[in-house]
Amino acid sequence: MFELLDATIKPLMLDMDVLEVAYQLYLAAPQSSHPMLSLQELSKQTGLNPLRCRNAIVEANRLGRFPDCALEL
C-alpha cells in the first residue's frame, strides 16, 4: 500500500524549476550518448546549491522523467 502511495506521490515532488533549466542545458550540450551538464551552471541559473540540483536530476532520471546525462561540478 505504501509503495503504491510512494510511486504516485514521488513524481509530483520533483523539483520542476531545476529540471526545466537542466533540460534546456541538456538540449544545448554537445550531443553524445551522455551529454555533459554543469552543476555549477545549473546552480547559477536556478539559485539553488549544486547538490540539490544533482539530486533533482538523479531522482528524475531514476523515475524515467529525465534523459541520461553526465554531471560535472
Backbone as JSON, one array per atom type, in Angstrom:
{
  "sequence": "MFELLDATIKPLMLDMDVLEVAYQLYLAAPQSSHPMLSLQELSKQTGLNPLRCRNAIVEANRLGRFPDCALEL",
  "N": [[0.82, -1.19, 0.0], [1.88, 1.29, 0.89], [3.96, 1.48, -0.93], [2.64, 1.88, -3.35], [1.46, 4.35, -2.85], [3.79, 5.89, -2.51], [4.91, 5.62, -5.08], [3.04, 7.03, -6.51], [3.0, 9.62, -5.43], [5.71, 10.5, -5.42], [6.67, 11.31, -8.1], [5.34, 13.75, -8.27], [6.7, 15.34, -6.56], [9.01, 16.18, -7.71], [11.57, 18.53, -8.46], [10.64, 20.88, -10.36], [11.54, 23.38, -11.28], [14.35, 23.19, -11.31], [14.59, 21.03, -13.09], [13.52, 22.03, -15.49], [15.39, 24.03, -16.26], [17.65, 22.4, -16.36], [16.96, 20.7, -18.45], [16.99, 22.49, -20.6], [19.71, 23.08, -20.65], [20.6, 20.52, -21.23], [19.63, 20.17, -23.83], [21.19, 22.08, -25.12], [23.74, 21.11, -24.85], [26.64, 19.49, -26.3], [25.78, 16.81, -28.33], [25.89, 13.46, -27.34], [26.3, 10.07, -26.2], [25.86, 10.42, -23.5], [25.2, 13.42, -22.71], [27.02, 16.17, -21.27], [26.29, 17.9, -18.33], [26.66, 20.89, -16.55], [26.81, 21.28, -13.18], [27.44, 23.56, -11.78], [26.73, 25.64, -13.53], [24.0, 25.13, -13.72], [23.28, 25.51, -11.06], [23.88, 28.24, -10.81], [22.0, 29.36, -12.57], [19.56, 28.61, -11.43], [19.72, 29.37, -8.78], [19.97, 27.64, -6.71], [21.67, 25.25, -4.56], [24.43, 23.21, -5.79], [24.27, 20.47, -5.02], [21.56, 20.04, -4.47], [20.55, 20.46, -7.03], [21.8, 18.36, -8.41], [20.66, 16.15, -7.08], [17.97, 16.45, -7.8], [18.05, 15.97, -10.58], [19.08, 13.34, -10.69], [17.1, 11.91, -9.28], [14.85, 12.38, -10.91], [15.74, 11.15, -13.26], [15.95, 8.51, -12.37], [13.28, 7.94, -12.03], [12.51, 7.88, -14.62], [11.99, 10.3, -15.82], [13.78, 12.09, -16.83], [16.32, 12.45, -19.27], [19.25, 10.31, -19.81], [22.36, 11.53, -18.71], [25.6, 13.05, -18.19], [27.05, 14.4, -15.26], [28.81, 17.24, -14.15], [30.87, 18.98, -11.82]],
  "CA": [[0.0, 0.0, 0.0], [2.75, 2.46, 0.96], [4.73, 1.55, -2.17], [1.76, 2.48, -4.35], [1.37, 5.77, -2.5], [5.1, 6.48, -2.81], [5.06, 5.67, -6.54], [2.11, 8.04, -7.01], [3.35, 10.95, -4.93], [7.11, 10.84, -5.69], [6.85, 12.14, -9.31], [4.79, 15.07, -8.05], [7.62, 16.07, -5.7], [10.21, 16.54, -8.46], [11.86, 19.96, -8.49], [10.45, 21.23, -11.76], [12.36, 24.54, -11.64], [15.68, 22.66, -11.66], [14.5, 20.16, -14.26], [13.3, 22.84, -16.69], [16.68, 24.62, -16.63], [18.54, 21.29, -16.71], [16.59, 20.21, -19.78], [17.49, 23.46, -21.56], [21.16, 22.83, -20.73], [20.74, 19.22, -21.89], [19.43, 20.39, -25.26], [22.28, 22.91, -25.64], [25.01, 20.38, -24.71], [27.02, 18.68, -27.46], [25.11, 15.51, -28.25], [26.67, 12.23, -27.24], [25.45, 9.09, -25.52], [25.53, 11.01, -22.2], [25.63, 14.82, -22.74], [27.56, 16.68, -20.01], [25.64, 19.06, -17.75], [27.44, 21.53, -15.49], [26.02, 21.58, -11.99], [27.72, 24.95, -11.41], [25.88, 26.48, -14.38], [22.62, 24.88, -13.29], [23.15, 26.17, -9.76], [23.88, 29.68, -11.05], [20.75, 29.75, -13.23], [18.4, 28.35, -10.57], [19.91, 29.95, -7.47], [19.98, 26.55, -5.73], [23.02, 24.67, -4.44], [24.69, 22.14, -6.77], [23.82, 19.17, -4.53], [20.11, 19.94, -4.69], [20.37, 20.31, -8.48], [22.2, 16.99, -8.75], [19.66, 15.22, -6.56], [16.75, 16.58, -8.61], [18.27, 15.3, -11.87], [19.23, 11.91, -10.44], [15.79, 11.36, -8.91], [14.0, 12.4, -12.11], [16.25, 10.12, -14.16], [15.59, 7.21, -11.79], [11.85, 7.75, -12.27], [12.28, 7.89, -16.06], [11.47, 11.62, -16.19], [14.87, 12.92, -17.35], [17.2, 11.59, -20.06], [20.59, 10.02, -19.29], [23.38, 12.55, -18.95], [26.72, 13.05, -17.24], [27.04, 15.61, -14.46], [30.12, 17.69, -13.7], [30.79, 20.07, -10.86]],
  "C": [[0.87, 1.26, 0.0], [3.6, 2.6, -0.29], [3.92, 2.2, -3.28], [1.63, 3.98, -4.09], [2.67, 6.5, -2.84], [5.29, 6.63, -4.32], [4.16, 6.74, -7.15], [2.55, 9.45, -6.64], [4.74, 11.4, -5.37], [7.27, 11.68, -6.96], [6.32, 13.55, -9.14], [5.73, 15.95, -7.24], [8.9, 16.47, -6.43], [10.36, 18.06, -8.52], [11.81, 20.44, -9.94], [11.26, 22.46, -12.19], [13.75, 24.09, -12.08], [15.6, 21.87, -12.95], [14.27, 20.94, -15.55], [14.62, 23.45, -17.18], [17.64, 23.52, -17.08], [18.21, 20.77, -18.11], [17.06, 21.17, -20.87], [19.0, 23.3, -21.74], [21.44, 21.52, -21.46], [20.61, 19.4, -23.41], [20.57, 21.19, -25.9], [23.63, 22.19, -25.61], [25.34, 19.64, -26.0], [26.44, 17.27, -27.3], [26.09, 14.36, -28.28], [25.76, 11.23, -26.53], [25.02, 9.59, -24.15], [26.02, 12.47, -22.21], [26.03, 15.31, -21.34], [26.79, 17.92, -19.57], [26.5, 19.59, -16.61], [26.52, 21.86, -14.32], [26.25, 23.01, -11.52], [26.83, 25.89, -12.22], [24.42, 26.34, -13.98], [22.34, 25.59, -11.97], [23.05, 27.69, -9.93], [22.54, 30.14, -11.64], [19.52, 29.57, -12.34], [18.5, 29.02, -9.21], [19.92, 28.92, -6.35], [21.39, 25.96, -5.65], [23.18, 23.49, -5.39], [24.21, 20.75, -6.31], [22.33, 18.99, -4.74], [19.8, 19.76, -6.18], [20.69, 18.89, -8.91], [21.13, 15.99, -8.31], [18.37, 15.27, -7.36], [16.89, 15.83, -9.93], [18.35, 13.78, -11.68], [17.88, 11.26, -10.12], [14.86, 11.31, -10.13], [14.44, 11.34, -13.1], [15.85, 8.73, -13.67], [14.11, 6.89, -12.03], [11.51, 7.76, -13.76], [11.77, 9.22, -16.57], [12.55, 12.57, -16.69], [15.82, 12.01, -18.1], [18.56, 11.37, -19.39], [21.55, 11.15, -19.67], [24.49, 12.37, -17.94], [26.7, 14.39, -16.53], [28.46, 15.96, -14.04], [29.94, 18.85, -12.74], [31.52, 21.24, -11.44]]
}
